[in-house]
Amino acid sequence: LEPTMSQFSVIERELSNPRRRHDHTPRRRSLLHSITRRLHDPVDVETSAARGALARDVNRRVRTALLGQRYWSNRFVGRAEEEYQLFISQYRRCSVSRRLAVAAVLLGLSTVYDAVVNQRPASFVALRTAAPVALLVVGSLLCRLRATRRWWRLAAVVSACCAYGSVLSADALEPDGAWEACDKDANSVWQLLWLIAAMACSALFFALDLPHVCACLALQLATYLAGSLALQARWWRRAGRGEWRLPSLVLGPPAGLQLGRDEDASSRMVVDCILSAGLAILLLLCAARMRDQHERQCFINSYVLHARVSKQHTRIGTLQRKHAELLALFSNPRVPDSSPLVLRPLHLGQELKFLMRALPHEHLAVEPAASIGDLAPAVLAHNPRIILFSGHSFMGSLAFELDDGRIDLPPAAAFISQLSREAAPRLQCVFLNGCHTAALGHKLVEEMPWLCVICWCSITEDAAARAFATGFYDAVGDFIFNEEQIRIELAYWLGLKRMYDQGFRLGDPATYLHPPGHPHHSAPVFRGCDGCCPPVHGNVVLLASFEKRVCVLRPSLPSQADEPRRSTPPVRSTPPRLHTRLAAHARRLSRGAGPAGHREGGQRD
């Protein structure tokens, strides 16, 4: 990661310090100072959190509440456990392979001295030295090979258990018939030491989960109990001490038995070794559980840090590429006072405010007071995925602004030609948020079938168009924040839901408006008159190409028997049907549409 501006300022300040600029001699500190400095934290842990890491209570809540971590086994539930196992395999498998190789070298060095000094037979050397070293080396290789590295945990467990079993079985070749009780006790202590060393390596050095550690330690303990008691019974019989019995777990000899000092001591030593082995396995299980829990805490912190870095890397890459997910064109032109056309201003500032709140700024490009000449440079500069036009439209053309703010009506072909695949290779959707834009949308989909177009096939009220747009913006923003692919159809339905939630209804308001010359034009009645205040507020549709035809996605309109003035009607959740009836209506509009300069109630004409 590159240094931030604050880090650059600190570096610059340190370099500009005259006391440090020419001081290149390292300061000598005493060994005691180096040790004592590491005995305390540089800051208070309770008040200062590590950078990039979660707080301890937050980490615990994530593991227990979100990932369902079990108390005894430390395991997560579902996909999280698989991700953790992959995390351990990625970062610990190679180290486990090296540790198995190091354990083989140390085992060989520790046993070869006894074989040379005491002149052990070849069979003893094979079981105590050669076989365990070979098993550990084979386990190390199995952890490395591509064909078997998926089973590295099983390879580590099997090699560790088999190596310990081979070390223990070498004692069966000892000539123990002439041993005294103290010699057998020394042999029992050595067997215990070998067991503790094997269990410590298996529990702490091989990166095994707690259930795997429990299985490995249980297998090693069972091997120790079976081998130690079998060797004890064989020595007992060879030494001529009579019939062997299981040593008593009670301190002191059993009542009624008269045993010599050596016999009593020997019987107690094997019991003490067994109890010590049980205590050792309990301590190692506690240590293995703490190690496993710490590794899972590090996994959560690493996952959160990776998510943060990936998100920041995505944002930096987006800024460097200058790609925007949405390019917004806002146009609110004016007409001369002498013009017979009445053009009421739209409330585009509120829509722009909602848009900037919904989408991240690095994924948004805005062209206010847009002209047709601003479209091509903006498309080339930002390479958007969605293009939005919000404003008026007249007779199949979008109303752009000239440099002096007056209205400009370029032909539809001028707008369509600037959205070619060469100019905008990432473009997926065009949102025409203006009245009677279905004809232009139909032409767009016909000439560019890879695009989908959201448009209005009627006049629409400014507030209704703004309500639909805010729902669409929120859906697109959620897709971007969650780093998911933008689903235009789902965003369209969420825009409809927002429109319905705010009390607006689908339908053509022009069917309710008063004819010219009606007295309500001079004195409107907004209460109880559908001609002055229509119960419907516009039809918004989604156009897309399907089997070389322009199809329309829209909800079914309510029947005449339904009450159109319901405040919060239910939203249909059934799958919509694709049909082409509105496409024919769009063709009729493109062939011959009347002038749409008349405005009523702040509608977008």
N, C-alpha and C positions, 0 to 999 in steps of 0.2 A: 504494500500500500504506500502511495506517495505521501510525504509529509503534508500536513495541513498548513494553512497560513499562520496559525498561532505557533506551530512548531518552527516554522521558518523565522518568525520574529524572535523566538527564544534563542535560536542558533545565531542569528545575527547579533543579538544583544550580547551573547557570550563571547562571540568573536571580536566584538568591538571593545570588550573590557580590557584596558591596558595591563591589568594585573595578570590576566590569563593569556594574553597574546604571545608573550615571550617565555612563558613558564612551561618548558618542556620536560623538566626533570620530575620523574615520578616521586611521590611522597612515600617514604618508608614508614610503614606502620608495624608495630610489634605484633607477634603472634597472638598474644593475649588479647590485644585490641580487636584483631580480626575474629577471634572466637566469640568474645563478648558482644560484638556488634551483631552477630547472627543469632544471639540468644533472645532478642526482642524484635518486635515488628517495627518498621519505620513509622507507621501511623496506627491509629486506633482502629482495630478491625470492626468494632461495633458501629462506628460512625462513618467509616470510609469503605465503600464497596469497590471490588476489583473492576477494572475497566473491561468491558466486554463480557462480564460474567453476571449471572443472575444472583440475586440475594438468596441467602440460605433458605428462608421460609418460602420464597417463591419457587425455588428449585424443588423443595419438598412437595409443595402443592401440585406442581406440574407432574411430578413422578407418581404421586398417589391419586390425585383426582383425575387428571387427564389421561395418564398412561396406565393407571390401574396397577401400580407396583405392589406385589405381594410382600407381606411383612417378613416371612421366614426365608423364602427363596430369592427375594429381591428381583424376581422376574416381572417384566411388563406383560400386558395383555394385548394380543393381536399383532398388528403390523409393527408396532414399536419394538417388540422383542426381536423380530427379524432384522430390523434396521440396526439395532444394537449389536446383534451377532455379526452382521456385516462390518460394522464399525470396528469391533474387536479383531475380526479376521484381517481387516485391512492394516491395522496399526500394530498388532501384537503377534501375528503369525510368524513373521520372520524373526522376531526376537525370541520367540519360543523355540524355533529351530536352532538358533545360536546357543540358547541356554542348554538345550539337550546335548549339543556337541561339547559345551564346556563341562557339563556334568559328566559326560563320558571320559573326558581327559582327567578331571579331578578324581574320579573313581579309579581309573587306571593307575594314577600316581599313588593314591593312598593304599592300594592293595598290592602293588608290585613289590613294595618294600618288605611287607610281611612274607611274601612268597619267596623272596631271595634270602632273607635272613634266616628264616625257619626251615628253608629247603622243603617247600611244599611239593607234593607230587603233582604230576601234570593234570590229573583229573581235578584236583582241588583248584589249581590255577585257572583251569578252563571254566569252572563254575563261579569262582570268586572274581575273576578279572576279565577273561576273554569274552564270555557270554554276556555279562551286563554291559560291557563297553560296546559290543556289537549291537545289542538291542537298542541302546540309546542312540548310536550312530544311525541305525536303520530308521528309528523314529524321527531323527532330525532330517534325514533325506526324504521321508514320506511327507513331512511338512513343507518341503521345497518343491517336489515334483508337481507338474501341472495336473497329472492324472489323479493324484491322491491328495492334493493339498486341501480339497474341500473337507476331508476327514482328519484334519490336523489335530483336533481335540481328542478323537478316538486314538490316533497314533500316539499322542503324548501319554494318555492314560495307560494304554496297553504296554508301551515300552517301559514306563516307570514301574508298573506293577510286576511285569515279568523280570525286569532287572533286579528288583528287590527280592523276588522269589528265588532267583538264581544265587544271589549273595547268601541268602538264608540256607538254601539247600547245600551249600558247600560245607556247612558245619556237620552234615551227616557223614562226611568222609574223615572226620577227626577221630583219631584213636583214643576214645574217651574211656576205655575200660580201666585204665590205671589212674584216672583222675581222682583227686580228693574233692571234697565238697567245695573248698575255696576255688579250685580250678574251674569247677562247673559254674560257680557263682560269677566268676570273671567272664566266662563265656556267655552267660545269660545277660550280663550287663552290656557286653559288646553287641549282642543281638538287639537289645533295646536301643542302643545308640544308632545302629544301622536303621532301625525302624523309624526313629525320630528324624534322622536325616532324610530318609525317603519321603516321609509324610510332609516335612517342611518344604522340600522342593516341589512336591506335587501340589501343595495347597497355595504356595506363595509365588512360585516362579514360572508356572506354566500357563497363566492367564485363563484358568478354567472358571466356569460359573460355579456357584455354590452347590447346586445339585450334582454337578460333575465332580467337584471336590469331595462331597460326601460319599459318592460311590467309590471314588478312588481310595480314599482313606479307609473306608469300610473294608474294601478288598485287601488292602495292605494289612490292616489290623487282623482280619481273619487269617491271612497267611501267616502272620506272626504268631497268633495263638495256636494254630494247628501245628506249625513247625516247632515252636518252642516247647510246647507240652509233649510233642512226640519225641523230641531229642532228650527232654528231661526224663521221660519214662524209659527210654532206651539206656541212658546212662545209669539210671537207678537199678535196672536189672543186671547190666554188665558189671556194676560195682558190687554185686552180691548183697544188696540191701533188702532182699525179699520182694514181696509183691508190692507193685507201685500203686499209690493211691493219689487221688487229686488233692493237692495241697489245700490246707484249711485257710479260709480267709479271716479267721479269728486270730488276733494277736496272741502268740504263745502256743505251745503244743496242746493238742486236744487232751481232754481229761481221760485218765486211764491208760495213757500210752507212755512208756518209758523209752525216750529216744536220747541218743547221745548228742553231744554238742554239735558235731558236724552235720548229723542228720537234720537237726532242728534248724540250723542256720541255712542249709541248702533248701529245705522246704519253704522257708520264709522268703528267700531271695527271689524265687520265680514268681511268688505272689506279689512281692513288691514291684517287680518289673512289669507285671500285668497291670497293676493299679497305676503305675507311672505312665504306662502307655495309654491308659484310658484318660488320665489327666492331660496328657500331651495332645491327644486328638481333640479334646474339648477346647483347649486353648487355640489350637490351629484352626478349628472350625470358626471360632469367634474372630480370629484374625482374617480368615478367608472371607467371612461375611462382611467385615468392615472394608476390606480391599475391594470386594465386588461392589459394595454400595458406593465407595468413592469413585470407582471407574464409571458407574452409571451416572453419578453427579457430573463428572467430567464430560460424559457423553451428552447430557442435556445442555451444558454450557457450550460445548462445541457445536451442537446442532443450532442453538440460538445464534451463536456468533457467525456460523456459516450462512444462516438465513439473512442476517444483517449485511454481511459482506456481499452476498449474492444480490440482494436488493439494491445495495449501493452501487455495485458493479453494473447492474442493469440500468440504473438511472444515469450513471456516468457515461455508459455506452450510448444511451439514448441521446444525451446531450451532445456527445461527440459526433454522432451520426446526424444530428439535427432532424430526426424523424419525429413526427407528431402523430398521435393516434387520431386526433380530430382537428380539422381545420374549419373554423367558424367564420362565415361571411355575414356581417350584419349591414343591412342597408335600410335607411329610413329617409328617402328623398323628399323633397318638397316640390310643389308646382307653383307657377306664377299666380298671383292674385287674379289676373284677368282670365285665367283658364277656367272653362266650365267644369273641369274635373275637380271634385272635392276629395282631398286626400288627407285624412286625419292621421296625425303622427301615432306611431306605435310605441308601446312601452318596452323597448328593446333593452334598456338599461337593467331592468329587473331580470330579464332572461339571461343577460350576460353575467349578472351577479350569481345567479343559480349555477350557471355553467362553470364559472371559475371556482365555486365552492365544491362542485361535484368531482371535477377532474384534477389530477395533479398538474401543476403548472408546466412541468417539463414535457408532458404529453399533450399539451394544448397549444394551438396557434390561433390567434384571433386577428381578423382584419375588419376593424370598424369602418363605417362609411365606405364600404367596398365598392369598387368600380369593376367593370368587366376587364380592365387592364391589370387589376391587381390579382386576378385569379391565376394566370399562368405563372408569374414569378413565385407566388405563394405555394402552388402545387409543386414546382420544381425544388423549392427550398426545403419544404417540410415532408414531402412524400407521404401524405396522410393516408390513414385507413378509412376514415369517415370524413365526408365533406358536408357541412351544414350551411344552408342558406336560410336566413330568417329575414323576412321582409314582405313587400307587396309583390304581386304579379298581375299582369294585364295581358289578356288575349294570347296566352301561351308563352309569354316572355317574362323573365324575372326583372324586377325594377331595381336597377343599380343606380348609383349616384355618380354624377359628374364632379369635376373638381370644384365647381361653385355650389354644389349641393343640390342641383336640380336633377330631375328624374331622367334616367337613360334606359331605353328599352331595346337592348340588343336582340337580334334574332336568336331563336333557340339553337340553331346550328353553331353559332359563335360560342355558346356556353358548352355544348356537347363536345366540340372539337378539342377543347382544352383539357378534357378528362380521358384522353387516350391511355392505353396501357403503357406506351413508351414514356409518357409524361408522369403517370401515377401508377407504377407497377403494384403498389400495395393497396390500392383503392378497392374497397369492398362495398361500400354503401354511400348513397347520396340522400341526404335528408333535406327536403324542400319544405320548409315550414312557412307556407304561404297559401293563400286561397287559389283554387282552380289550377293546381300544379300537376294534376294527373296526366294531362296531355303531354307536358314536357317529360314527366317521369316515364310515360309509355314509350316515347321516342328514345329516351336514354337506354331503357332495357332492350328495346328492339335493336339498337345499334351496338350496344355493349352488353351482351347477355351474361357476362360474369358479374355484373353489378346487380344489386337490389336497391330499390328506391322507396323511401317513405315520403308520401305526399298527401295532399288534401284534394278530394274530388268535389268539393263544394266550397262555398264561402264559409269562413270560420270566425268565431269570435276571438279577439286577441287574447283574452284571459284563458279560453279553452286551449288555444294553441300553446300558450305558455305553460299551462298545467301538463299537457302531454309532453312537452319538451323537457320539463324538469324531471319527470319520471324516467324518460329516456336517458338523460344525462346521468342520473344517479345509477342506473343500471350499468351504463358504460364505465362510469368511475369505479364501481365495485369490481367489475371484471379486470380493470387495469390494476387496482390496488392488490387484488388477489393473484395477479400475474396469470390470469386465465385468458383463453381465447375469447374474443368479443363475439357473443352470440346475438346477432342483429334481431332475429325473430323474438327471442326472449326479452330483449330490451324494448321492442315494439309493444309486446303485451304488458310489460311493466309500465310503459307510458300510458297505455289505455287504462290500466288500473288506477294510476294516479289521477287521470282525468275523471274517472268515475267517482273516486273517493272525494274529489272536490266538488261534486254535484253536477258535473257537465254530462251531456248525453249526446250520443251519436245521431246524426241525421242532418238533412240539408235545411238550414234556416230559411233559404230563399222560398221554399214552398209555403211559409207562414207569413212572409212580409206583405204589407199592404200594397196594392197596385198604385201607380202614379195618380196623383190627384186626390188621394184619400185624405179626409180632414185630420187624421192622426199624424200626418206628416208635419203639420204646423203646431199641433198640440198633442204630443204623444201621451198615451196612457200606459204606464209600465206595470200596472197591477190589474190582472185579469184579462189582458189583451194579448193574445198570442202573436198578433201582427206586429205589435210594438216590442214585445219581449218574447221571442220564439222559445219554445220548450226544448229545442235541440240546438246544438252549437257547432256542428261540422262533422264531416266524414273523413277520417284519416285511414289510409290503406297502405299496405306493403306490397309493392310490385316486384316480381322476380320472374326469371325465365325458367320454364319447365317444359322439356321436350319440344324445344324450339317455339314455344308459345309464351306469351306474356300472361302470367297468372297473377291473381290478386288474393292476398291474404287479408281477411277482415273478419270481425265478429259478426254474428247474426244480429240484425237490428231487432229491437223489441216490436211486438205486434201492436196494433192499434188499441187492443183492449188493455194493454199495460198502461199503467199510470206513468207518464213521462216526467213528472215533477218529483219523483222520489229522491230523497236526499242521499241515501246510501244504498243503492241497489246492489244485489249480489253480482259478482263478476264471474262470467262463464269460465269454467276450467276444462271443458271438453275440448278435444283437439279441433282446430279450425279446419274448414274445407277450402281447398283451392278451387277457384272458379274464374271464369273470364267474362262475366257480365259487365264488370266495371271497365274492363279493357275496351269493350265496344263503346261504352259511354265516353271513354277517353278519346277514342277515334272520332266520335261525333263532335266532341269539343274541339279537336284539332282541325277538323274539316271546316267547321263554321260555328264559331262561338260569338255571341253578341258582345258588345262593349261592356266591360265590367268596371266602369269607373264609379258607379254609384255605391255608396257606403252607408251602412246602417248599424248603429250601436257599436262603433269601434271595431268593425270586422276587418279582416285582412283580405282585401280584394287584390 
